[in-house]
């Protein structure tokens, strides 16, 4: 199972929803938790604008005016939700476990104002009582745990102590983020970075999903990185065939496609012939794409790696950053 948590900083922009849909189509999560939707209503049209599959359902917390808001969307083909709970700072779903153990997933968005944080921690403690030993919680806590979670250092605050006390009292696991130190940046010349976004889970949840990996994804269309929690085993072997939209923009594509399709002269059942032709064309497309565009997958990975590296360097102190220049 793949779960993505992302503070999207508003779903009002059509362009932002398009970028979000492209990312989710590529990443293919089973569940996505979006924070700061800034939407008082999440309807079918809005969900369809960010979720590619027609197999979908969702539950949400409305925003307060133009701030806040959380939505959890899931693929109903692979995720069976049997209960839900909506609160002020969180939305939770109870999921039917494939191995017989049901579990809860909570998406949270922590308050920015200090005066609201007392209610936030009380709500999370109540959620722990409701969800029990099979519980996973993810989102933007709007507070860090350690001084090392801040690029500009500083001291330990009361909010940090409260956060750590909550984790210790509930015995939650805080897994390592594999490829980043921070998940948010102010994007300014005097850069400030924080690790505000994370997943936490109980020991019972970890027993159900021992092969978990938590990593930060490429930061696009928001000042927060998406966080991915993947519980599936590592997959080996070739990936599925993917059609690239850029092929359609090449002036030779239509002519080449017609020629490739006409090259296969087969006799027999039409359905079988169609599949044979399709398989042959896919092979020719792969060869043509590599000749014309190069290794697209490697280029994408290289570009994403550069963005991740820029994010990493952004969080370094100026004295260390000088050594890389």
Secondary structure, 3 states (H helix, E strand, C coil): CEEEEEECCCCCCHHHHHHHHHHHHHHCCCEEEEECCCCCCCCHHHHHCCCCCCCCEEEEECCECCECCEEEEECCCCCCEEEEEECCCEEEEEECCCCCCCEEEEEEECCCCHHHHHHHHHHHHHHHHHHCCCEEEEEECCCCCCHHHECCCCCCCHHHHHHHHHHHHHCCECCCCCCCCCCEECCCCCCCEECCEEEEECHHHHHHCCCCEEEECCCCCCCECCEEEECCCCCCCCCCCCCCHHHHHCCCHHHHHHHHHHHCCCCCCHHHHHHHHHHHHHHHHHHHHHHHHCCHHHHHHHHHHHHHHHHHHHCCCHHHHHHHC
